[in-house]
Amino acid sequence: MAFARSLQMPQFPDEELRKPVRRERAFEIHMEQLTGENNPAMEDLTDDFRLLLSLYHNVDLFADRARFIELLQRHIQRGMTEIRASWREGNDFHDYLYQEMFFERSSVGEAAAPADLPARLRRALGEIGVGAEVEKVDAGPRLTRFTLRLSAAGDLDRLRRDLDKIPFELGIDRPATLSTVADECRVALDVPRPEREWMPVEGAGIPDWLRDRTEALSVCPGVDVLGEPVIFDLAEAPHLFVAGTTGSGKSVSVHALLLSLLASGRNVRLALIRPQGGRVRRLRWLQTAVGR
């Protein structure tokens, strides 16, 4: 995995290649396990590794075993360092590996251009026997919604039946969702994008979103899947329960609610209470207005 991660990164700078190779035990290479060399229990892929590194560095490593081992060592060292630096303990390591080593990434780590997604979707639909015309494309923060006009009435049943194949054909690890727009020939298909193509939603937009609202206490906990602000009247929901899995955005939503209250232009008094260790600890009383 470290070797694959390093190959996704740009070329080594010349000064890095001139440095002595570190001989750390953590990076010790065992060719029998790594490439299957002289290992009767594994297929010998040593020449495949040589070819990858020869192409990457534009040198012939088939006649220079010492140089091949040296470069292999450097790549494993760099890949391990990159994984250690970018992965945070507590995050899902399997999801991290999937996103970081996604097969569509090029050797320099560039994401596929979003402009080619409609063409890829049409090919994916063709693979499951569905004919459709892409009428509209709407990009949300984390997904792209395609409004499709199906060619035949039977295409809707085929699309529903094989919907789980669409992300696979596009090389995405999250499921797509389908909803009808007007009739059976016109549907909306929501296709999630890889994490590296997500667009951030800035909380600085909340004051503008809440401007000129007529509710008693307008708040915006976030945006919908297409990036449109979701606004409701907190006065009509005095008891609000926020729940979700780890990393799903609970704290971000609460922060957005607090920012909404501060952006309302009213004097706001907040009591933030945190249960801890079987007792309730009062954190802070705040009396503030926007700009203070």
Residue pairs with C-beta under 8 A, 6 or more apart in sequence:
1 79
1 83
1 97
1 101
2 75
2 76
2 77
2 78
2 79
2 80
2 82
2 83
3 34
3 49
3 72
3 75
3 76
3 79
4 79
4 101
5 79
5 82
5 83
5 100
5 101
6 74
6 75
6 76
6 78
6 79
6 82
7 52
7 56
7 75
7 107
8 100
8 101
8 105
8 106
8 107
8 108
8 109
9 78
9 82
9 107
9 108
9 109
10 108
10 109
11 56
11 57
12 57
12 74
12 78
16 74
17 74
21 70
21 73
21 74
21 77
22 77
24 77
26 80
27 73
27 76
27 77
27 80
29 69
29 72
29 73
29 76
31 37
31 38
31 46
32 38
32 39
32 42
33 39
33 42
34 49
34 72
35 44
35 45
35 46
35 48
35 49
36 42
36 43
36 44
36 45
36 46
37 44
37 46
38 44
47 62
49 68
49 72
50 61
50 62
50 68
53 61
53 68
53 71
53 72
53 75
54 60
54 61
54 62
56 107
57 71
59 67
61 67
61 68
61 71
83 100
86 96
86 100
87 93
87 96
91 247
95 173
98 173
99 194
99 195
99 196
102 171
102 194
102 196
103 171
104 111
104 112
104 171
104 194
105 111
111 194
111 196
111 197
114 139
114 144
114 193
114 197
117 137
117 144
117 170
117 191
118 134
118 137
118 146
120 169
120 170
121 134
121 146
121 166
121 170
121 189
121 191
122 132
122 134
123 169
124 165
124 166
124 169
124 170
125 131
125 132
125 148
125 159
125 166
127 165
127 169
128 158
128 159
128 162
128 165
128 166
128 169
129 158
130 150
130 151
130 155
130 158
130 159
130 162
131 150
131 151
131 152
131 155
132 148
132 149
132 150
132 151
132 155
132 159
133 148
133 149
133 151
134 146
134 147
134 148
135 147
135 148
135 149
135 186
136 146
136 147
137 144
137 145
137 146
137 147
138 144
138 145
138 147
138 226
139 145
139 199
139 226
139 227
140 199
140 224
140 225
140 226
140 227
141 198
141 199
141 200
141 201
141 223
141 225
141 227
142 192
142 193
142 198
142 199
142 225
143 190
143 191
143 192
143 193
143 225
144 190
144 191
144 193
145 188
145 189
145 190
145 191
145 225
145 226
146 188
146 189
146 190
146 191
147 181
147 186
147 187
147 188
148 186
148 187
148 188
148 189
149 185
149 186
150 156
150 159
150 184
150 185
150 186
150 187
153 184
153 185
156 180
156 184
156 185
156 187
159 178
159 187
159 189
160 178
163 175
163 176
163 178
164 175
164 176
166 176
166 189
166 191
167 173
167 174
167 175
167 176
167 191
167 192
170 191
172 191
172 192
172 193
172 194
174 192
175 192
176 189
176 190
176 191
176 192
177 189
177 190
178 187
178 188
178 189
178 190
179 187
179 188
179 190
180 186
180 187
180 188
181 187
181 188
190 225
199 227
201 222
201 223
201 227
203 255
203 256
203 259
205 229
206 220
206 229
206 256
206 259
206 260
206 263
207 263
207 290
209 220
209 229
209 231
210 218
210 219
210 220
210 231
210 260
210 263
210 264
213 231
215 231
215 232
215 233
215 235
216 233
216 235
216 236
217 233
217 234
217 235
217 261
217 264
217 266
218 231
218 232
218 233
218 234
218 260
218 264
219 231
219 232
219 233
219 234
219 256
219 257
219 260
219 261
220 229
220 230
220 231
220 256
220 257
220 260
221 230
221 253
221 256
221 257
221 260
222 229
222 230
222 249
222 252
222 253
222 256
223 229
223 230
224 230
234 240
234 257
234 260
234 261
240 257
242 250
242 253
242 254
243 250
244 250
258 270
261 268
261 270
262 268
262 288
262 289
262 290
263 290
264 290
265 289
265 290
266 289
267 287
267 288
267 289
268 286
268 287
268 288
268 289
269 285
269 286
269 287
270 284
270 285
270 286
270 288
271 282
271 285
272 283
272 284
272 286
273 280
273 281
273 282
273 283
274 280
274 281
274 283
275 281
